[in-house]
């Protein structure tokens, strides 16, 4: 659960920066958010969650 909350906060920050600095329109951000909700309820959602968990595990394993 902590991973998904952290990922959501990170994505919200990225979208906020894109809206404020890069000229992303608010309507485009809303459409992307709706796409996320539809993807979460689709049959591909477990695959997306697995890939996200694997990437987070790889990032966690990096030695800097």
PDBQT receptor file of N, H, CA, C and O in Angstrom, charges set to zero:
ATOM      1  N   UNK A   1       0.813  -1.199   0.000  1.00  0.00    +0.000 N 
ATOM      2  CA  UNK A   1       0.000   0.000   0.000  1.00  0.00    +0.000 C 
ATOM      3  C   UNK A   1       0.851   1.254   0.000  1.00  0.00    +0.000 C 
ATOM      4  O   UNK A   1       0.519   2.227  -0.678  1.00  0.00    +0.000 OA
ATOM      5  N   UNK A   2       1.934   1.248   0.743  1.00  0.00    +0.000 N 
ATOM      6  H   UNK A   2       2.203   0.458   1.294  1.00  0.00    +0.000 HD
ATOM      7  CA  UNK A   2       2.796   2.426   0.802  1.00  0.00    +0.000 C 
ATOM      8  C   UNK A   2       3.399   2.740  -0.556  1.00  0.00    +0.000 C 
ATOM      9  O   UNK A   2       3.580   3.905  -0.911  1.00  0.00    +0.000 OA
ATOM     10  N   UNK A   3       3.710   1.692  -1.315  1.00  0.00    +0.000 N 
ATOM     11  H   UNK A   3       3.563   0.746  -1.026  1.00  0.00    +0.000 HD
ATOM     12  CA  UNK A   3       4.266   1.904  -2.643  1.00  0.00    +0.000 C 
ATOM     13  C   UNK A   3       3.263   2.599  -3.543  1.00  0.00    +0.000 C 
ATOM     14  O   UNK A   3       3.630   3.526  -4.265  1.00  0.00    +0.000 OA
ATOM     15  N   UNK A   4       2.012   2.182  -3.520  1.00  0.00    +0.000 N 
ATOM     16  H   UNK A   4       1.714   1.429  -2.934  1.00  0.00    +0.000 HD
ATOM     17  CA  UNK A   4       1.029   2.792  -4.408  1.00  0.00    +0.000 C 
ATOM     18  C   UNK A   4       0.740   4.231  -4.009  1.00  0.00    +0.000 C 
ATOM     19  O   UNK A   4       0.520   5.075  -4.877  1.00  0.00    +0.000 OA
ATOM     20  N   UNK A   5       0.734   4.529  -2.706  1.00  0.00    +0.000 N 
ATOM     21  H   UNK A   5       0.913   3.843  -2.001  1.00  0.00    +0.000 HD
ATOM     22  CA  UNK A   5       0.511   5.909  -2.259  1.00  0.00    +0.000 C 
ATOM     23  C   UNK A   5       1.684   6.775  -2.694  1.00  0.00    +0.000 C 
ATOM     24  O   UNK A   5       1.478   7.892  -3.170  1.00  0.00    +0.000 OA
ATOM     25  N   UNK A   6       2.906   6.285  -2.542  1.00  0.00    +0.000 N 
ATOM     26  H   UNK A   6       3.074   5.378  -2.156  1.00  0.00    +0.000 HD
ATOM     27  CA  UNK A   6       4.082   7.039  -2.962  1.00  0.00    +0.000 C 
ATOM     28  C   UNK A   6       4.070   7.270  -4.467  1.00  0.00    +0.000 C 
ATOM     29  O   UNK A   6       4.408   8.359  -4.930  1.00  0.00    +0.000 OA
ATOM     30  N   UNK A   7       3.688   6.267  -5.224  1.00  0.00    +0.000 N 
ATOM     31  H   UNK A   7       3.414   5.382  -4.848  1.00  0.00    +0.000 HD
ATOM     32  CA  UNK A   7       3.634   6.400  -6.677  1.00  0.00    +0.000 C 
ATOM     33  C   UNK A   7       2.579   7.420  -7.080  1.00  0.00    +0.000 C 
ATOM     34  O   UNK A   7       2.802   8.213  -7.994  1.00  0.00    +0.000 OA
ATOM     35  N   UNK A   8       1.445   7.408  -6.415  1.00  0.00    +0.000 N 
ATOM     36  H   UNK A   8       1.263   6.764  -5.672  1.00  0.00    +0.000 HD
ATOM     37  CA  UNK A   8       0.382   8.370  -6.729  1.00  0.00    +0.000 C 
ATOM     38  C   UNK A   8       0.839   9.791  -6.428  1.00  0.00    +0.000 C 
ATOM     39  O   UNK A   8       0.609  10.702  -7.223  1.00  0.00    +0.000 OA
ATOM     40  N   UNK A   9       1.483   9.980  -5.287  1.00  0.00    +0.000 N 
ATOM     41  H   UNK A   9       1.670   9.240  -4.641  1.00  0.00    +0.000 HD
ATOM     42  CA  UNK A   9       1.972  11.318  -4.928  1.00  0.00    +0.000 C 
ATOM     43  C   UNK A   9       3.018  11.774  -5.937  1.00  0.00    +0.000 C 
ATOM     44  O   UNK A   9       2.993  12.927  -6.366  1.00  0.00    +0.000 OA
ATOM     45  N   UNK A  10       3.934  10.894  -6.322  1.00  0.00    +0.000 N 
ATOM     46  H   UNK A  10       3.954   9.957  -5.972  1.00  0.00    +0.000 HD
ATOM     47  CA  UNK A  10       4.953  11.245  -7.309  1.00  0.00    +0.000 C 
ATOM     48  C   UNK A  10       4.315  11.629  -8.640  1.00  0.00    +0.000 C 
ATOM     49  O   UNK A  10       4.713  12.617  -9.257  1.00  0.00    +0.000 OA
ATOM     50  N   UNK A  11       3.329  10.855  -9.084  1.00  0.00    +0.000 N 
ATOM     51  H   UNK A  11       3.006  10.052  -8.583  1.00  0.00    +0.000 HD
ATOM     52  CA  UNK A  11       2.671  11.171 -10.352  1.00  0.00    +0.000 C 
ATOM     53  C   UNK A  11       1.886  12.475 -10.273  1.00  0.00    +0.000 C 
ATOM     54  O   UNK A  11       1.845  13.234 -11.242  1.00  0.00    +0.000 OA
ATOM     55  N   UNK A  12       1.264  12.741  -9.128  1.00  0.00    +0.000 N 
ATOM     56  H   UNK A  12       1.297  12.125  -8.341  1.00  0.00    +0.000 HD
ATOM     57  CA  UNK A  12       0.560  14.015  -8.969  1.00  0.00    +0.000 C 
ATOM     58  C   UNK A  12       1.522  15.196  -9.047  1.00  0.00    +0.000 C 
ATOM     59  O   UNK A  12       1.204  16.219  -9.652  1.00  0.00    +0.000 OA
ATOM     60  N   UNK A  13       2.685  15.057  -8.441  1.00  0.00    +0.000 N 
ATOM     61  H   UNK A  13       2.944  14.226  -7.949  1.00  0.00    +0.000 HD
ATOM     62  CA  UNK A  13       3.690  16.120  -8.507  1.00  0.00    +0.000 C 
ATOM     63  C   UNK A  13       4.157  16.322  -9.941  1.00  0.00    +0.000 C 
ATOM     64  O   UNK A  13       4.293  17.458 -10.395  1.00  0.00    +0.000 OA
ATOM     65  N   UNK A  14       4.403  15.235 -10.654  1.00  0.00    +0.000 N 
ATOM     66  H   UNK A  14       4.292  14.312 -10.285  1.00  0.00    +0.000 HD
ATOM     67  CA  UNK A  14       4.843  15.336 -12.049  1.00  0.00    +0.000 C 
ATOM     68  C   UNK A  14       3.783  16.016 -12.901  1.00  0.00    +0.000 C 
ATOM     69  O   UNK A  14       4.106  16.889 -13.706  1.00  0.00    +0.000 OA
ATOM     70  N   UNK A  15       2.532  15.633 -12.736  1.00  0.00    +0.000 N 
ATOM     71  H   UNK A  15       2.270  14.924 -12.082  1.00  0.00    +0.000 HD
ATOM     72  CA  UNK A  15       1.453  16.249 -13.515  1.00  0.00    +0.000 C 
ATOM     73  C   UNK A  15       1.322  17.725 -13.161  1.00  0.00    +0.000 C 
ATOM     74  O   UNK A  15       1.118  18.553 -14.049  1.00  0.00    +0.000 OA
ATOM     75  N   UNK A  16       1.436  18.067 -11.885  1.00  0.00    +0.000 N 
ATOM     76  H   UNK A  16       1.602  17.395 -11.163  1.00  0.00    +0.000 HD
ATOM     77  CA  UNK A  16       1.344  19.468 -11.465  1.00  0.00    +0.000 C 
ATOM     78  C   UNK A  16       2.462  20.290 -12.117  1.00  0.00    +0.000 C 
ATOM     79  O   UNK A  16       2.223  21.393 -12.606  1.00  0.00    +0.000 OA
ATOM     80  N   UNK A  17       3.688  19.742 -12.119  1.00  0.00    +0.000 N 
ATOM     81  H   UNK A  17       3.883  18.845 -11.722  1.00  0.00    +0.000 HD
ATOM     82  CA  UNK A  17       4.808  20.447 -12.746  1.00  0.00    +0.000 C 
ATOM     83  C   UNK A  17       4.573  20.604 -14.246  1.00  0.00    +0.000 C 
ATOM     84  O   UNK A  17       4.841  21.663 -14.812  1.00  0.00    +0.000 OA
ATOM     85  N   UNK A  18       4.072  19.549 -14.887  1.00  0.00    +0.000 N 
ATOM     86  H   UNK A  18       3.854  18.688 -14.427  1.00  0.00    +0.000 HD
ATOM     87  CA  UNK A  18       3.805  19.634 -16.323  1.00  0.00    +0.000 C 
ATOM     88  C   UNK A  18       2.723  20.659 -16.635  1.00  0.00    +0.000 C 
ATOM     89  O   UNK A  18       2.819  21.372 -17.634  1.00  0.00    +0.000 OA
ATOM     90  N   UNK A  19       1.706  20.741 -15.801  1.00  0.00    +0.000 N 
ATOM     91  H   UNK A  19       1.628  20.162 -14.989  1.00  0.00    +0.000 HD
ATOM     92  CA  UNK A  19       0.642  21.726 -16.021  1.00  0.00    +0.000 C 
ATOM     93  C   UNK A  19       1.190  23.129 -15.835  1.00  0.00    +0.000 C 
ATOM     94  O   UNK A  19       0.894  24.019 -16.633  1.00  0.00    +0.000 OA
ATOM     95  N   UNK A  20       1.987  23.341 -14.788  1.00  0.00    +0.000 N 
ATOM     96  H   UNK A  20       2.227  22.618 -14.140  1.00  0.00    +0.000 HD
ATOM     97  CA  UNK A  20       2.482  24.680 -14.473  1.00  0.00    +0.000 C 
ATOM     98  C   UNK A  20       3.618  25.129 -15.386  1.00  0.00    +0.000 C 
ATOM     99  O   UNK A  20       3.651  26.292 -15.786  1.00  0.00    +0.000 OA
ATOM    100  N   UNK A  21       4.544  24.246 -15.723  1.00  0.00    +0.000 N 
ATOM    101  H   UNK A  21       4.518  23.301 -15.398  1.00  0.00    +0.000 HD
ATOM    102  CA  UNK A  21       5.774  24.649 -16.408  1.00  0.00    +0.000 C 
ATOM    103  C   UNK A  21       5.821  24.298 -17.893  1.00  0.00    +0.000 C 
ATOM    104  O   UNK A  21       6.344  25.076 -18.690  1.00  0.00    +0.000 OA
ATOM    105  N   UNK A  22       5.296  23.168 -18.269  1.00  0.00    +0.000 N 
ATOM    106  H   UNK A  22       4.871  22.535 -17.621  1.00  0.00    +0.000 HD
ATOM    107  CA  UNK A  22       5.487  22.676 -19.633  1.00  0.00    +0.000 C 
ATOM    108  C   UNK A  22       4.305  22.924 -20.554  1.00  0.00    +0.000 C 
ATOM    109  O   UNK A  22       4.324  22.501 -21.710  1.00  0.00    +0.000 OA
ATOM    110  N   UNK A  23       3.302  23.587 -20.072  1.00  0.00    +0.000 N 
ATOM    111  H   UNK A  23       3.286  23.930 -19.133  1.00  0.00    +0.000 HD
ATOM    112  CA  UNK A  23       2.183  23.914 -20.932  1.00  0.00    +0.000 C 
ATOM    113  C   UNK A  23       1.170  22.800 -21.122  1.00  0.00    +0.000 C 
ATOM    114  O   UNK A  23       0.348  22.867 -22.036  1.00  0.00    +0.000 OA
ATOM    115  N   UNK A  24       1.211  21.770 -20.274  1.00  0.00    +0.000 N 
ATOM    116  H   UNK A  24       1.878  21.715 -19.531  1.00  0.00    +0.000 HD
ATOM    117  CA  UNK A  24       0.188  20.728 -20.343  1.00  0.00    +0.000 C 
ATOM    118  C   UNK A  24      -1.142  21.345 -19.923  1.00  0.00    +0.000 C 
ATOM    119  O   UNK A  24      -1.239  21.983 -18.876  1.00  0.00    +0.000 OA
ATOM    120  N   UNK A  25      -2.139  21.151 -20.732  1.00  0.00    +0.000 N 
ATOM    121  H   UNK A  25      -2.060  20.633 -21.583  1.00  0.00    +0.000 HD
ATOM    122  CA  UNK A  25      -3.445  21.723 -20.408  1.00  0.00    +0.000 C 
ATOM    123  C   UNK A  25      -4.151  20.865 -19.374  1.00  0.00    +0.000 C 
ATOM    124  O   UNK A  25      -3.987  19.646 -19.343  1.00  0.00    +0.000 OA
ATOM    125  N   UNK A  26      -4.930  21.508 -18.539  1.00  0.00    +0.000 N 
ATOM    126  H   UNK A  26      -5.063  22.499 -18.564  1.00  0.00    +0.000 HD
ATOM    127  CA  UNK A  26      -5.640  20.809 -17.484  1.00  0.00    +0.000 C 
ATOM    128  C   UNK A  26      -6.572  19.750 -18.059  1.00  0.00    +0.000 C 
ATOM    129  O   UNK A  26      -6.732  18.684 -17.466  1.00  0.00    +0.000 OA
ATOM    130  N   UNK A  27      -7.184  20.026 -19.195  1.00  0.00    +0.000 N 
ATOM    131  H   UNK A  27      -7.055  20.892 -19.676  1.00  0.00    +0.000 HD
ATOM    132  CA  UNK A  27      -8.074  19.036 -19.805  1.00  0.00    +0.000 C 
ATOM    133  C   UNK A  27      -7.307  17.787 -20.223  1.00  0.00    +0.000 C 
ATOM    134  O   UNK A  27      -7.826  16.675 -20.116  1.00  0.00    +0.000 OA
ATOM    135  N   UNK A  28      -6.078  17.962 -20.697  1.00  0.00    +0.000 N 
ATOM    136  H   UNK A  28      -5.657  18.864 -20.784  1.00  0.00    +0.000 HD
ATOM    137  CA  UNK A  28      -5.264  16.796 -21.061  1.00  0.00    +0.000 C 
ATOM    138  C   UNK A  28      -4.930  15.974 -19.825  1.00  0.00    +0.000 C 
ATOM    139  O   UNK A  28      -4.957  14.744 -19.870  1.00  0.00    +0.000 OA
ATOM    140  N   UNK A  29      -4.617  16.642 -18.727  1.00  0.00    +0.000 N 
ATOM    141  H   UNK A  29      -4.595  17.641 -18.690  1.00  0.00    +0.000 HD
ATOM    142  CA  UNK A  29      -4.317  15.934 -17.481  1.00  0.00    +0.000 C 
ATOM    143  C   UNK A  29      -5.541  15.165 -16.987  1.00  0.00    +0.000 C 
ATOM    144  O   UNK A  29      -5.408  14.051 -16.480  1.00  0.00    +0.000 OA
ATOM    145  N   UNK A  30      -6.716  15.744 -17.130  1.00  0.00    +0.000 N 
ATOM    146  H   UNK A  30      -6.824  16.649 -17.542  1.00  0.00    +0.000 HD
ATOM    147  CA  UNK A  30      -7.945  15.073 -16.706  1.00  0.00    +0.000 C 
ATOM    148  C   UNK A  30      -8.206  13.839 -17.570  1.00  0.00    +0.000 C 
ATOM    149  O   UNK A  30      -8.607  12.794 -17.057  1.00  0.00    +0.000 OA
ATOM    150  N   UNK A  31      -7.982  13.959 -18.866  1.00  0.00    +0.000 N 
ATOM    151  H   UNK A  31      -7.657  14.808 -19.283  1.00  0.00    +0.000 HD
ATOM    152  CA  UNK A  31      -8.164  12.814 -19.763  1.00  0.00    +0.000 C 
ATOM    153  C   UNK A  31      -7.189  11.693 -19.389  1.00  0.00    +0.000 C 
ATOM    154  O   UNK A  31      -7.561  10.520 -19.383  1.00  0.00    +0.000 OA
ATOM    155  N   UNK A  32      -5.955  12.053 -19.082  1.00  0.00    +0.000 N 
ATOM    156  H   UNK A  32      -5.652  13.006 -19.087  1.00  0.00    +0.000 HD
ATOM    157  CA  UNK A  32      -4.973  11.040 -18.657  1.00  0.00    +0.000 C 
ATOM    158  C   UNK A  32      -5.399  10.373 -17.353  1.00  0.00    +0.000 C 
ATOM    159  O   UNK A  32      -5.230   9.164 -17.197  1.00  0.00    +0.000 OA
ATOM    160  N   UNK A  33      -5.948  11.141 -16.416  1.00  0.00    +0.000 N 
ATOM    161  H   UNK A  33      -6.086  12.124 -16.543  1.00  0.00    +0.000 HD
ATOM    162  CA  UNK A  33      -6.426  10.575 -15.155  1.00  0.00    +0.000 C 
ATOM    163  C   UNK A  33      -7.589   9.618 -15.403  1.00  0.00    +0.000 C 
ATOM    164  O   UNK A  33      -7.650   8.549 -14.795  1.00  0.00    +0.000 OA
ATOM    165  N   UNK A  34      -8.502   9.987 -16.281  1.00  0.00    +0.000 N 
ATOM    166  H   UNK A  34      -8.452  10.855 -16.775  1.00  0.00    +0.000 HD
ATOM    167  CA  UNK A  34      -9.618   9.095 -16.613  1.00  0.00    +0.000 C 
ATOM    168  C   UNK A  34      -9.116   7.813 -17.268  1.00  0.00    +0.000 C 
ATOM    169  O   UNK A  34      -9.632   6.728 -16.998  1.00  0.00    +0.000 OA
ATOM    170  N   UNK A  35      -8.113   7.941 -18.124  1.00  0.00    +0.000 N 
ATOM    171  H   UNK A  35      -7.694   8.822 -18.344  1.00  0.00    +0.000 HD
ATOM    172  CA  UNK A  35      -7.526   6.755 -18.726  1.00  0.00    +0.000 C 
ATOM    173  C   UNK A  35      -6.956   5.842 -17.644  1.00  0.00    +0.000 C 
ATOM    174  O   UNK A  35      -7.086   4.621 -17.731  1.00  0.00    +0.000 OA
ATOM    175  N   UNK A  36      -6.332   6.419 -16.637  1.00  0.00    +0.000 N 
ATOM    176  H   UNK A  36      -6.226   7.411 -16.566  1.00  0.00    +0.000 HD
ATOM    177  CA  UNK A  36      -5.799   5.629 -15.528  1.00  0.00    +0.000 C 
ATOM    178  C   UNK A  36      -6.882   4.862 -14.800  1.00  0.00    +0.000 C 
ATOM    179  O   UNK A  36      -6.693   3.699 -14.444  1.00  0.00    +0.000 OA
ATOM    180  N   UNK A  37      -8.026   5.512 -14.577  1.00  0.00    +0.000 N 
ATOM    181  H   UNK A  37      -8.180   6.457 -14.867  1.00  0.00    +0.000 HD
ATOM    182  CA  UNK A  37      -9.133   4.826 -13.909  1.00  0.00    +0.000 C 
ATOM    183  C   UNK A  37      -9.663   3.676 -14.767  1.00  0.00    +0.000 C 
ATOM    184  O   UNK A  37      -9.974   2.608 -14.241  1.00  0.00    +0.000 OA
ATOM    185  N   UNK A  38      -9.768   3.882 -16.071  1.00  0.00    +0.000 N 
ATOM    186  H   UNK A  38      -9.515   4.750 -16.499  1.00  0.00    +0.000 HD
ATOM    187  CA  UNK A  38     -10.230   2.808 -16.944  1.00  0.00    +0.000 C 
ATOM    188  C   UNK A  38      -9.224   1.666 -17.001  1.00  0.00    +0.000 C 
ATOM    189  O   UNK A  38      -9.612   0.498 -17.021  1.00  0.00    +0.000 OA
ATOM    190  N   UNK A  39      -7.933   1.994 -17.028  1.00  0.00    +0.000 N 
ATOM    191  H   UNK A  39      -7.618   2.943 -17.012  1.00  0.00    +0.000 HD
ATOM    192  CA  UNK A  39      -6.913   0.947 -17.020  1.00  0.00    +0.000 C 
ATOM    193  C   UNK A  39      -6.935   0.156 -15.720  1.00  0.00    +0.000 C 
ATOM    194  O   UNK A  39      -6.711  -1.054 -15.726  1.00  0.00    +0.000 OA
ATOM    195  N   UNK A  40      -7.201   0.826 -14.611  1.00  0.00    +0.000 N 
ATOM    196  H   UNK A  40      -7.383   1.810 -14.606  1.00  0.00    +0.000 HD
ATOM    197  CA  UNK A  40      -7.234   0.141 -13.312  1.00  0.00    +0.000 C 
ATOM    198  C   UNK A  40      -8.356  -0.880 -13.236  1.00  0.00    +0.000 C 
ATOM    199  O   UNK A  40      -8.250  -1.858 -12.496  1.00  0.00    +0.000 OA
ATOM    200  N   UNK A  41      -9.419  -0.671 -13.981  1.00  0.00    +0.000 N 
ATOM    201  H   UNK A  41      -9.505   0.123 -14.582  1.00  0.00    +0.000 HD
ATOM    202  CA  UNK A  41     -10.532  -1.614 -13.940  1.00  0.00    +0.000 C 
ATOM    203  C   UNK A  41     -10.501  -2.606 -15.106  1.00  0.00    +0.000 C 
ATOM    204  O   UNK A  41     -11.423  -3.405 -15.269  1.00  0.00    +0.000 OA
ATOM    205  N   UNK A  42      -9.445  -2.552 -15.911  1.00  0.00    +0.000 N 
ATOM    206  H   UNK A  42      -8.696  -1.903 -15.779  1.00  0.00    +0.000 HD
ATOM    207  CA  UNK A  42      -9.362  -3.458 -17.052  1.00  0.00    +0.000 C 
ATOM    208  C   UNK A  42      -8.624  -4.740 -16.670  1.00  0.00    +0.000 C 
ATOM    209  O   UNK A  42      -8.138  -4.887 -15.549  1.00  0.00    +0.000 OA
ATOM    210  N   UNK A  43      -8.553  -5.647 -17.614  1.00  0.00    +0.000 N 
ATOM    211  H   UNK A  43      -8.947  -5.528 -18.525  1.00  0.00    +0.000 HD
ATOM    212  CA  UNK A  43      -7.874  -6.923 -17.365  1.00  0.00    +0.000 C 
ATOM    213  C   UNK A  43      -6.358  -6.786 -17.394  1.00  0.00    +0.000 C 
ATOM    214  O   UNK A  43      -5.655  -7.710 -16.984  1.00  0.00    +0.000 OA
ATOM    215  N   UNK A  44      -5.847  -5.680 -17.857  1.00  0.00    +0.000 N 
ATOM    216  H   UNK A  44      -6.418  -4.930 -18.190  1.00  0.00    +0.000 HD
ATOM    217  CA  UNK A  44      -4.400  -5.474 -17.912  1.00  0.00    +0.000 C 
ATOM    218  C   UNK A  44      -3.854  -4.880 -16.610  1.00  0.00    +0.000 C 
ATOM    219  O   UNK A  44      -2.638  -4.761 -16.454  1.00  0.00    +0.000 OA
ATOM    220  N   UNK A  45      -4.726  -4.509 -15.679  1.00  0.00    +0.000 N 
ATOM    221  H   UNK A  45      -5.713  -4.606 -15.805  1.00  0.00    +0.000 HD
ATOM    222  CA  UNK A  45      -4.311  -3.879 -14.422  1.00  0.00    +0.000 C 
ATOM    223  C   UNK A  45      -3.304  -4.716 -13.623  1.00  0.00    +0.000 C 
ATOM    224  O   UNK A  45      -2.326  -4.147 -13.137  1.00  0.00    +0.000 OA
ATOM    225  N   UNK A  46      -3.487  -6.038 -13.459  1.00  0.00    +0.000 N 
ATOM    226  H   UNK A  46      -4.281  -6.500 -13.854  1.00  0.00    +0.000 HD
ATOM    227  CA  UNK A  46      -2.480  -6.813 -12.712  1.00  0.00    +0.000 C 
ATOM    228  C   UNK A  46      -1.091  -6.784 -13.366  1.00  0.00    +0.000 C 
ATOM    229  O   UNK A  46      -0.076  -6.772 -12.670  1.00  0.00    +0.000 OA
ATOM    230  N   UNK A  47      -1.051  -6.774 -14.684  1.00  0.00    +0.000 N 
ATOM    231  H   UNK A  47      -1.876  -6.783 -15.250  1.00  0.00    +0.000 HD
ATOM    232  CA  UNK A  47       0.236  -6.707 -15.382  1.00  0.00    +0.000 C 
ATOM    233  C   UNK A  47       0.914  -5.367 -15.141  1.00  0.00    +0.000 C 
ATOM    234  O   UNK A  47       2.124  -5.316 -14.917  1.00  0.00    +0.000 OA
ATOM    235  N   UNK A  48       0.151  -4.289 -15.184  1.00  0.00    +0.000 N 
ATOM    236  H   UNK A  48      -0.831  -4.331 -15.367  1.00  0.00    +0.000 HD
ATOM    237  CA  UNK A  48       0.696  -2.960 -14.923  1.00  0.00    +0.000 C 
ATOM    238  C   UNK A  48       1.208  -2.882 -13.497  1.00  0.00    +0.000 C 
ATOM    239  O   UNK A  48       2.274  -2.318 -13.251  1.00  0.00    +0.000 OA
ATOM    240  N   UNK A  49       0.464  -3.437 -12.558  1.00  0.00    +0.000 N 
ATOM    241  H   UNK A  49      -0.402  -3.895 -12.758  1.00  0.00    +0.000 HD
ATOM    242  CA  UNK A  49       0.883  -3.418 -11.159  1.00  0.00    +0.000 C 
ATOM    243  C   UNK A  49       2.161  -4.231 -10.961  1.00  0.00    +0.000 C 
ATOM    244  O   UNK A  49       3.033  -3.826 -10.193  1.00  0.00    +0.000 OA
ATOM    245  N   UNK A  50       2.284  -5.352 -11.632  1.00  0.00    +0.000 N 
ATOM    246  H   UNK A  50       1.575  -5.681 -12.257  1.00  0.00    +0.000 HD
ATOM    247  CA  UNK A  50       3.488  -6.181 -11.524  1.00  0.00    +0.000 C 
ATOM    248  C   UNK A  50       4.700  -5.455 -12.089  1.00  0.00    +0.000 C 
ATOM    249  O   UNK A  50       5.768  -5.474 -11.479  1.00  0.00    +0.000 OA
ATOM    250  N   UNK A  51       4.551  -4.817 -13.241  1.00  0.00    +0.000 N 
ATOM    251  H   UNK A  51       3.683  -4.801 -13.737  1.00  0.00    +0.000 HD
ATOM    252  CA  UNK A  51       5.662  -4.072 -13.835  1.00  0.00    +0.000 C 
ATOM    253  C   UNK A  51       6.076  -2.926 -12.913  1.00  0.00    +0.000 C 
ATOM    254  O   UNK A  51       7.267  -2.686 -12.712  1.00  0.00    +0.000 OA
ATOM    255  N   UNK A  52       5.110  -2.232 -12.364  1.00  0.00    +0.000 N 
ATOM    256  H   UNK A  52       4.143  -2.426 -12.527  1.00  0.00    +0.000 HD
ATOM    257  CA  UNK A  52       5.413  -1.129 -11.448  1.00  0.00    +0.000 C 
ATOM    258  C   UNK A  52       6.151  -1.632 -10.215  1.00  0.00    +0.000 C 
ATOM    259  O   UNK A  52       7.105  -0.996  -9.766  1.00  0.00    +0.000 OA
ATOM    260  N   UNK A  53       5.732  -2.748  -9.669  1.00  0.00    +0.000 N 
ATOM    261  H   UNK A  53       4.957  -3.265 -10.033  1.00  0.00    +0.000 HD
ATOM    262  CA  UNK A  53       6.405  -3.330  -8.498  1.00  0.00    +0.000 C 
ATOM    263  C   UNK A  53       7.825  -3.762  -8.850  1.00  0.00    +0.000 C 
ATOM    264  O   UNK A  53       8.741  -3.580  -8.048  1.00  0.00    +0.000 OA
ATOM    265  N   UNK A  54       8.017  -4.325 -10.025  1.00  0.00    +0.000 N 
ATOM    266  H   UNK A  54       7.273  -4.473 -10.677  1.00  0.00    +0.000 HD
ATOM    267  CA  UNK A  54       9.356  -4.736 -10.451  1.00  0.00    +0.000 C 
ATOM    268  C   UNK A  54      10.287  -3.540 -10.632  1.00  0.00    +0.000 C 
ATOM    269  O   UNK A  54      11.446  -3.587 -10.221  1.00  0.00    +0.000 OA
ATOM    270  N   UNK A  55       9.789  -2.480 -11.239  1.00  0.00    +0.000 N 
ATOM    271  H   UNK A  55       8.847  -2.442 -11.574  1.00  0.00    +0.000 HD
ATOM    272  CA  UNK A  55      10.604  -1.274 -11.422  1.00  0.00    +0.000 C 
ATOM    273  C   UNK A  55      10.946  -0.660 -10.064  1.00  0.00    +0.000 C 
ATOM    274  O   UNK A  55      12.079  -0.230  -9.844  1.00  0.00    +0.000 OA
ATOM    275  N   UNK A  56       9.978  -0.620  -9.162  1.00  0.00    +0.000 N 
ATOM    276  H   UNK A  56       9.058  -0.969  -9.341  1.00  0.00    +0.000 HD
ATOM    277  CA  UNK A  56      10.244  -0.086  -7.825  1.00  0.00    +0.000 C 
ATOM    278  C   UNK A  56      11.280  -0.936  -7.102  1.00  0.00    +0.000 C 
ATOM    279  O   UNK A  56      12.128  -0.399  -6.390  1.00  0.00    +0.000 OA
ATOM    280  N   UNK A  57      11.226  -2.241  -7.271  1.00  0.00    +0.000 N 
ATOM    281  H   UNK A  57      10.537  -2.678  -7.849  1.00  0.00    +0.000 HD
ATOM    282  CA  UNK A  57      12.218  -3.122  -6.671  1.00  0.00    +0.000 C 
ATOM    283  C   UNK A  57      13.611  -2.904  -7.246  1.00  0.00    +0.000 C 
ATOM    284  O   UNK A  57      14.604  -2.941  -6.519  1.00  0.00    +0.000 OA
ATOM    285  N   UNK A  58      13.681  -2.676  -8.567  1.00  0.00    +0.000 N 
ATOM    286  H   UNK A  58      12.874  -2.647  -9.158  1.00  0.00    +0.000 HD
ATOM    287  CA  UNK A  58      14.964  -2.389  -9.189  1.00  0.00    +0.000 C 
ATOM    288  C   UNK A  58      15.541  -1.073  -8.679  1.00  0.00    +0.000 C 
ATOM    289  O   UNK A  58      16.736  -0.985  -8.396  1.00  0.00    +0.000 OA
ATOM    290  N   UNK A  59      14.700  -0.056  -8.563  1.00  0.00    +0.000 N 
ATOM    291  H   UNK A  59      13.730  -0.128  -8.793  1.00  0.00    +0.000 HD
ATOM    292  CA  UNK A  59      15.157   1.243  -8.065  1.00  0.00    +0.000 C 
ATOM    293  C   UNK A  59      15.602   1.116  -6.609  1.00  0.00    +0.000 C 
ATOM    294  O   UNK A  59      16.594   1.724  -6.207  1.00  0.00    +0.000 OA
ATOM    295  N   UNK A  60      14.878   0.337  -5.828  1.00  0.00    +0.000 N 
ATOM    296  H   UNK A  60      14.072  -0.157  -6.155  1.00  0.00    +0.000 HD
ATOM    297  CA  UNK A  60      15.234   0.123  -4.430  1.00  0.00    +0.000 C 
ATOM    298  C   UNK A  60      16.571  -0.605  -4.296  1.00  0.00    +0.000 C 
ATOM    299  O   UNK A  60      17.294  -0.405  -3.320  1.00  0.00    +0.000 OA
ATOM    300  N   UNK A  61      16.896  -1.444  -5.271  1.00  0.00    +0.000 N 
ATOM    301  H   UNK A  61      16.308  -1.606  -6.063  1.00  0.00    +0.000 HD
ATOM    302  CA  UNK A  61      18.129  -2.206  -5.209  1.00  0.00    +0.000 C 
ATOM    303  C   UNK A  61      19.360  -1.468  -5.702  1.00  0.00    +0.000 C 
ATOM    304  O   UNK A  61      20.472  -1.984  -5.592  1.00  0.00    +0.000 OA
ATOM    305  N   UNK A  62      19.182  -0.266  -6.246  1.00  0.00    +0.000 N 
ATOM    306  H   UNK A  62      18.279   0.153  -6.336  1.00  0.00    +0.000 HD
ATOM    307  CA  UNK A  62      20.335   0.498  -6.734  1.00  0.00    +0.000 C 
ATOM    308  C   UNK A  62      21.201   0.963  -5.580  1.00  0.00    +0.000 C 
ATOM    309  O   UNK A  62      20.698   1.413  -4.550  1.00  0.00    +0.000 OA
ATOM    310  N   UNK A  63      22.492   0.851  -5.759  1.00  0.00    +0.000 N 
ATOM    311  H   UNK A  63      22.901   0.485  -6.595  1.00  0.00    +0.000 HD
ATOM    312  CA  UNK A  63      23.450   1.344  -4.763  1.00  0.00    +0.000 C 
ATOM    313  C   UNK A  63      24.047   2.640  -5.301  1.00  0.00    +0.000 C 
ATOM    314  O   UNK A  63      24.774   2.630  -6.295  1.00  0.00    +0.000 OA
ATOM    315  N   UNK A  64      23.742   3.732  -4.656  1.00  0.00    +0.000 N 
ATOM    316  H   UNK A  64      23.152   3.740  -3.849  1.00  0.00    +0.000 HD
ATOM    317  CA  UNK A  64      24.271   5.036  -5.106  1.00  0.00    +0.000 C 
ATOM    318  C   UNK A  64      25.365   5.520  -4.212  1.00  0.00    +0.000 C 
ATOM    319  O   UNK A  64      25.921   6.595  -4.441  1.00  0.00    +0.000 OA
TER     320      UNK A  64
